[in-house]
């Protein structure tokens, strides 16, 4: 992975960590906007769905968790599925 790819991931991780410590509507909206931006960049055929291959380079977290997000085994995931999975992961990490 090149520096060009690592920096946005690092910034997103730092933003996520900051928001997790002090969640508020503005921070959550900022994270959601970034997620939508990255989804749009990854959705190369602009069909509103990401395949595993589309997620590989642009959304590594989605790529790593693809099977869990694609619970229907459709071979692609939507933004709504990614958001729902992220919420469940966030809730489960807070309960630990």
Secondary structure, DSSP 8 states (H G I E B T S, - for coil): --HHHHHHHHHHHHHHHHHHHS--HHHHHHHHHHHHHHHHHH-TT-SSEEEHHHHHHH-HHHHHTHHHH-TT--SEEEHHHHHHHHHHHHHHHHH-
